[in-house]
């Protein structure tokens, strides 16, 4: 490509009114500018005009909206195989029907700043969005997703990505269509294994594998380099969406491809599992899939070591459920010595469930609460609390990851004013529990209602809350 064309082609990034970035929390109707706030990640793909013909264009990026009509963002892109990127800022407006318009000023890495505008539509209650930009000669469409990291606090690192990911990428290499489908295996320490089937229009299908490295920044953007056994190398830029999925862009020279990667398994925890000493716990599972399933539930003590559950003959048990069936695991209240920890498992597709706690105290009726499962890979968790009128909030905080984590807990009152902050170190696979107001730095929650935001920059965090009113109690679901 004639390098003199590059600044012209990079102006295609103007389309980065992009994903026209959609509010993490927005209602289907009755939207306003305040409906759109927080961080989104986006992708855009299509064609843009060049000197002689239209050429392919792809981009991924990250945008932050303040809820008052202002946005800032960063992006990387590829125009017919030439890598680019930059930053931008601007304004947006959202109508009551949740359609919107955005006007931004873009500062590309190469070339001079320029203005651009776009229209968009929020969808799926604001968790995703759809965008199209098509001035004369431009045919581009994109979508956005709530980002894994919200706000400016560091919440991502190499440990944020671990395990197997299925991926699909498609686009062109030197103008020839190509698809890649396969698996990425990340170890949480910056190393990756690659296995894929590559279908290049000019040469057909071939298998490829390799190894490489990856780096995840605090804002949940990153890059990855793969050394393949067939003599080719792959370089991915990526952004992490809520739930751990990745938006991938390959800015290799002459390559113009976009991809998606999703975790192969959904690891889950029940953040509190207690038995004996007046407590009973149970887990319930439902199999809606068309076939029988089998999976293992592991029990882990607060210290991160296996937790022996005598009623289940060990620290793990295998759950087998026929198609359309259900199952239950119980740890009864049999002795006076309390044992507690948490349960960890990977649910097969089509399986859902919940946990139950029961407290027995002589002379009064038993109390029970139903508790939800939580993902084991989250890096942020938000818990609403109410410690007014004699109520007390208790929490269990789990680090289900294989590396140590330092949990930062920040408490806010109902007006958004900060009440206190705590730093809670957790070893790999460990857990702690306490009344919220007894945690050093969080005594300000006493007599207040509001929220506590738990974040980690390495490892992961799962939070479960219990609300006590004298002898009665109920669970508080955390938003992971």
C-alpha positions in Angstrom: 0.0 0.0 0.0 1.2 3.5 -0.8 2.0 5.0 2.6 0.7 8.4 1.4 -2.8 6.9 1.5 -2.6 6.0 5.1 -3.8 9.3 6.7 -6.8 9.3 4.3 -7.7 5.7 5.2 -7.2 6.3 8.9 -9.9 9.0 8.7 -12.2 6.0 8.5 -11.8 6.0 12.2 -14.2 8.9 12.2 -16.8 6.3 12.2 -15.8 5.7 15.8 -18.9 7.4 16.9 -18.8 3.9 17.3 -20.5 1.7 19.2 -22.2 4.7 20.1 -21.8 3.3 23.2 -24.5 2.0 25.2 -25.5 2.4 28.7 -24.8 -0.4 31.1 -28.1 0.4 32.8 -31.0 1.8 30.7 -34.7 1.1 30.3 -36.3 0.1 27.0 -38.4 3.3 27.0 -38.2 6.6 28.8 -34.5 7.0 28.2 -32.6 10.2 28.9 -28.9 11.2 28.8 -28.7 10.0 32.4 -29.6 6.5 31.2 -26.3 6.2 29.5 -23.3 6.1 31.8 -20.3 3.9 32.7 -17.9 2.0 30.5 -18.7 0.1 27.3 -16.5 -1.8 24.8 -17.3 -1.9 21.2 -16.5 -3.3 17.8 -17.1 -1.9 14.3 -16.7 -3.5 10.9 -17.5 -2.8 7.2 -15.9 -1.0 4.3 -14.6 2.6 3.8 -13.7 4.4 0.6 -10.1 4.5 -0.6 -8.5 5.9 -3.7 -9.6 3.3 -6.2 -12.2 1.2 -4.4 -13.8 0.5 -1.0 -11.6 -1.4 1.4 -12.3 -3.4 4.6 -12.2 -1.7 8.0 -12.5 -3.0 11.6 -12.1 -1.4 15.0 -12.5 -2.2 18.7 -12.4 0.2 21.6 -13.5 1.4 25.0 -15.8 4.4 25.8 -16.8 6.1 29.1 -20.0 8.1 29.4 -20.7 10.3 32.3 -24.5 10.3 32.2 -24.6 14.0 31.5 -24.1 13.8 27.7 -20.2 13.7 27.6 -18.1 10.8 26.4 -14.4 9.9 26.0 -12.9 6.9 24.4 -9.9 5.1 22.9 -9.7 2.7 20.0 -7.5 0.6 17.7 -8.4 -0.1 14.1 -7.2 -1.6 10.9 -7.9 -0.2 7.4 -7.2 -2.7 4.7 -4.5 -4.2 6.9 -2.9 -0.9 8.1 -3.1 -0.6 11.8 -4.1 2.6 13.5 -6.0 4.0 16.5 -6.4 7.0 18.7 -8.6 8.7 21.2 -11.7 11.0 21.1 -14.1 13.0 23.2 -17.5 14.6 22.5 -21.2 14.7 23.4 -24.3 12.6 23.0 -28.0 12.9 23.3 -30.6 10.1 23.9 -34.3 10.3 23.1 -37.1 8.8 25.1 -37.3 5.9 22.7 -33.6 5.1 23.5 -32.3 6.2 20.1 -29.3 8.5 20.2 -26.8 10.7 18.4 -23.2 11.3 19.2 -20.8 14.0 18.0 -17.1 13.6 18.7 -13.7 14.9 17.9 -11.1 12.2 17.0 -7.4 12.5 17.5 -5.8 9.6 15.4 -2.2 8.4 16.0 -1.4 9.5 12.4 -2.9 12.6 10.9 -4.8 15.6 12.3 -7.9 15.7 14.6 -11.3 15.7 12.9 -14.9 15.7 13.8 -17.5 12.9 13.3 -21.0 12.0 14.1 -23.1 8.9 14.4 -26.5 7.6 15.5 -27.2 4.5 17.6 -29.9 2.5 19.3 -29.7 0.8 22.7 -30.9 -2.7 23.0 -31.3 -5.6 25.5 -32.1 -3.2 28.3 -28.9 -1.3 27.7 -26.5 -4.2 28.2 -25.7 -4.2 24.4 -26.2 -1.7 21.7 -26.3 -1.5 17.9 -24.8 1.2 15.7 -24.7 2.0 11.9 -22.7 4.7 10.2 -23.2 5.0 6.4 -22.4 8.4 4.9 -21.8 8.2 1.1 -19.1 5.5 0.5 -19.1 4.2 4.1 -20.9 1.0 5.0 -20.2 0.2 8.7 -22.0 -1.5 11.5 -21.1 -2.3 15.1 -22.2 -3.3 18.5 -21.2 -2.6 22.1 -21.3 -4.4 25.4 -21.0 -3.4 29.0 -17.3 -3.5 29.9 -15.7 -5.8 32.5 -14.2 -2.8 34.3 -16.3 0.1 35.4 -14.9 3.4 36.5 -11.2 4.4 36.9 -10.1 1.9 39.5 -7.7 -0.8 38.4 -9.6 -4.1 38.2 -7.9 -6.1 35.5 -4.6 -7.8 35.1 -3.2 -11.0 33.5 -4.9 -13.0 36.1 -8.3 -11.7 35.0 -8.1 -14.1 32.0 -7.6 -17.8 32.7 -8.8 -21.0 31.3 -10.1 -22.0 27.8 -11.8 -19.6 25.4 -13.5 -20.5 22.2 -12.9 -17.9 19.5 -14.0 -17.1 15.9 -12.4 -14.4 13.7 -13.1 -13.5 10.1 -12.1 -10.9 7.6 -9.4 -10.6 4.9 -5.7 -11.1 4.4 -4.2 -9.1 1.5 -7.8 -8.9 0.2 -8.4 -12.7 0.5 -11.2 -13.8 2.8 -10.2 -15.8 5.9 -11.8 -17.4 8.9 -10.3 -18.8 12.0 -12.1 -20.9 14.6 -10.5 -22.6 17.6 -9.4 -22.3 21.2 -7.2 -20.0 23.3 -6.0 -21.4 26.6 -4.7 -18.7 29.0 -2.9 -19.5 32.2 -3.6 -16.3 34.2 0.1 -15.5 34.2 0.5 -14.1 30.6 1.0 -17.3 28.6 -1.4 -18.6 25.9 -1.8 -21.7 23.8 -3.5 -21.5 20.4 -5.3 -24.1 18.3 -7.4 -23.3 15.3 -8.7 -24.3 11.9 -7.8 -21.6 9.4 -9.8 -21.3 6.1 -8.1 -19.1 3.6 -10.1 -18.6 0.4 -7.1 -19.0 -1.8 -5.6 -22.1 -0.2 -8.4 -23.9 1.7 -8.6 -25.3 5.2 -5.6 -26.1 7.4 -4.9 -26.8 11.1 -2.7 -24.5 13.1 -1.4 -24.4 16.6 1.1 -22.4 18.6 2.0 -20.6 21.8 2.5 -17.0 22.8 2.0 -14.4 25.5 -0.7 -11.8 26.5 -0.9 -8.7 28.6 -4.0 -7.3 30.2 -4.0 -3.6 31.3 -5.8 -2.3 34.3 -8.6 -0.9 32.1 -9.3 -4.4 30.7 -7.7 -3.7 27.3 -4.8 -5.9 26.2 -2.8 -7.5 23.4 -1.7 -11.0 22.6 1.0 -12.5 20.3 0.9 -16.0 18.9 3.8 -17.9 17.3 2.2 -20.5 15.0 3.7 -23.8 13.8 2.8 -23.1 10.2 5.2 -20.2 10.0 2.7 -17.4 10.5 2.3 -15.2 13.6 -0.9 -13.6 15.0 -1.2 -10.4 16.9 -4.5 -9.6 18.7 -5.6 -6.4 20.3 -8.6 -7.0 22.6 -11.0 -5.5 25.1 -12.8 -7.5 27.8 -16.5 -7.3 28.1 -18.7 -8.1 31.1 -18.8 -11.8 31.7 -15.2 -12.3 30.5 -15.8 -12.4 26.7 -13.2 -10.8 24.4 -13.6 -8.6 21.4 -10.5 -9.3 19.2 -8.8 -7.3 16.4 -5.8 -8.5 14.4 -3.8 -5.5 13.4 -1.2 -7.6 11.5 0.3 -6.0 8.4 -2.2 -6.6 5.4 -4.6 -8.4 7.7 -8.1 -7.0 8.5 -9.9 -9.4 10.8 -12.3 -9.1 13.8 -13.1 -11.8 16.3 -15.0 -12.9 19.4 -13.8 -15.2 22.2 -16.0 -16.6 25.0 -15.0 -18.6 28.1 -15.5 -22.3 27.5 -16.8 -23.0 31.0 -18.7 -20.9 33.6 -17.0 -21.6 36.9 -19.3 -20.8 39.8 -19.2 -20.6 43.6 -21.7 -20.5 46.5 -19.8 -18.1 48.7 -20.9 -19.6 52.1 -21.2 -23.3 52.9 -21.7 -24.0 56.7 -22.7 -27.0 58.6 -22.8 -28.2 62.2 -22.7 -25.7 65.1 -26.4 -24.8 64.5 -26.1 -24.5 60.7 -27.3 -26.6 57.7 -26.5 -26.0 54.0 -27.9 -27.4 50.8 -27.3 -26.9 47.1 -30.1 -27.5 44.5 -29.5 -28.1 40.8 -31.9 -28.3 37.9 -31.0 -29.8 34.5 -33.0 -28.3 31.6 -30.7 -29.8 28.9 -31.9 -32.7 26.7 -29.2 -35.1 28.0 -27.9 -36.4 31.3 -25.1 -34.4 33.0 -22.4 -35.1 35.5 -20.2 -32.6 37.3 -18.1 -32.2 40.5 -18.8 -29.9 43.4 -15.7 -29.1 45.5 -15.8 -27.8 49.0 -13.1 -25.4 50.2 -12.4 -24.1 53.7 -11.8 -20.5 54.6 -8.0 -21.2 54.5 -8.1 -22.4 50.9 -7.6 -26.0 51.7 -10.2 -28.8 50.9 -13.1 -28.8 53.4 -14.2 -32.3 54.5 -17.9 -32.7 54.6 -18.6 -36.0 56.5 -22.1 -36.3 55.1 -20.7 -36.4 51.6 -17.6 -38.6 52.5 -15.0 -36.1 51.5 -14.2 -32.6 50.2 -15.9 -33.2 46.8 -18.9 -35.0 45.4 -20.1 -35.9 41.9 -23.6 -34.7 40.9 -25.4 -36.8 38.3 -28.7 -35.5 36.9 -30.8 -37.1 34.1 -32.3 -35.1 31.4 -35.0 -32.8 32.8 -34.1 -34.0 36.4 -32.9 -32.3 39.5 -30.5 -33.0 42.4 -29.8 -31.9 45.9 -26.6 -31.9 48.1 -27.0 -31.6 51.9 -24.6 -30.9 54.8 -26.7 -31.4 58.0 -26.4 -29.9 61.4 -25.1 -33.0 63.2 -22.5 -31.8 65.8 -21.8 -28.7 67.8 -18.5 -27.8 66.0 -19.1 -25.3 63.2 -17.4 -26.0 59.8 -17.6 -23.4 57.0 -16.1 -22.5 53.7 -17.6 -22.3 50.2 -18.6 -24.6 47.3 -17.0 -24.4 43.8 -18.2 -26.1 40.6 -18.6 -25.7 36.9 -22.2 -26.0 35.8 -22.8 -27.8 32.5 -24.9 -26.0 29.9 -28.6 -26.0 30.9 -28.0 -26.5 34.6 -29.0 -23.8 37.1 -29.5 -23.8 40.9 -29.2 -22.1 44.2 -28.1 -22.6 47.8 -30.0 -22.8 51.1 -28.8 -22.0 54.6 -30.7 -22.9 57.8 -29.9 -21.8 61.3 -31.2 -23.8 64.3 -31.2 -22.2 67.8 -32.9 -24.0 70.7 -36.2 -22.5 71.8 -37.1 -20.7 68.5 -38.2 -21.6 65.0 -35.5 -22.4 62.5 -34.6 -19.6 60.0 -33.7 -20.2 56.4 -32.4 -18.1 53.4 -32.0 -18.9 49.7 -28.7 -17.7 48.2 -27.7 -17.3 44.6 -24.6 -18.7 43.0 -21.9 -16.3 41.8 -19.3 -16.4 39.0 -15.8 -17.2 40.1 -14.0 -14.9 37.6 -15.5 -11.5 38.5 -13.1 -8.7 39.4 -15.8 -6.4 40.9 -18.9 -7.1 43.0 -21.4 -4.6 44.5 -23.5 -5.3 47.5 -26.4 -3.2 48.8 -26.7 -3.0 52.5 -29.1 -1.5 55.1 -27.7 -1.2 58.7 -30.5 1.1 59.9 -33.1 0.4 62.6 -30.9 -2.3 64.3 -30.3 -4.3 61.1 -26.9 -5.9 60.6 -25.3 -6.9 57.3 -22.8 -9.9 57.3 -20.7 -10.8 54.3 -18.6 -13.6 53.0 -15.8 -12.6 50.6 -14.2 -15.4 48.5 -11.1 -15.3 46.3 -11.8 -18.4 44.0 -8.6 -17.8 41.9 -5.2 -19.6 42.0 -3.3 -16.4 43.0 -3.5 -14.1 46.0 -5.9 -11.1 45.8 -6.2 -7.9 47.7 -9.8 -6.8 47.9 -10.6 -3.2 48.1 -14.0 -2.6 49.7 -15.4 1.0 49.4 -18.7 1.8 51.2 -21.1 4.6 50.1 -24.3 5.9 51.7 -27.5 6.2 49.7 -26.5 9.7 48.5 -23.2 8.4 47.1 -21.0 9.8 49.8 -18.1 7.6 50.8 -18.4 6.1 54.3 -15.2 4.2 54.5 -12.7 1.9 52.8 -11.1 -1.4 53.7 -8.2 -3.4 52.3 -8.7 -7.2 52.7 -5.9 -9.6 51.6 -7.0 -13.1 50.6 -4.7 -15.9 49.8 -5.4 -18.1 46.8 -8.7 -20.0 47.1 -9.4 -18.5 50.5 -12.4 -16.8 52.1 -13.3 -14.5 55.0 -16.6 -13.6 56.6 -17.6 -10.9 59.1 -20.3 -8.4 60.1 -19.8 -5.5 57.6 -19.4 -2.8 60.3 -16.7 -4.8 62.2 -14.3 -4.8 59.2 -11.5 -2.3 59.8 -12.3 0.9 57.8 -16.0 0.1 57.4 -17.4 1.1 60.7 -19.1 4.0 59.0 -21.8 1.7 57.7 -23.4 1.5 61.1 -26.8 3.3 61.0 -26.6 3.8 57.3 -27.9 2.3 54.1 -26.1 2.2 50.8 -23.6 0.0 48.9 -20.2 -1.5 49.2 -18.1 -2.0 46.0 -15.5 -4.8 46.2 -12.7 -4.8 43.6 -9.5 -6.7 42.8 -6.7 -6.0 40.4 -5.5 -9.6 40.4 -7.3 -12.8 41.3 -11.1 -12.6 41.5 -13.8 -11.9 44.1 -17.2 -13.3 44.9 -19.4 -11.8 47.6 -22.4 -13.1 49.4 -24.4 -11.0 51.9 -26.7 -11.9 54.8 -29.1 -9.4 56.5 -29.9 -10.1 60.2 -32.8 -8.6 62.2 -32.4 -10.2 65.6 -32.9 -14.0 65.1 -34.4 -13.6 61.5 -32.1 -13.4 58.5 -32.2 -13.3 54.7 -29.7 -13.3 51.9 -28.5 -10.3 49.9 -27.5 -11.0 46.3 -24.4 -9.2 45.1 -24.2 -7.8 41.6 -21.1 -9.4 40.0 
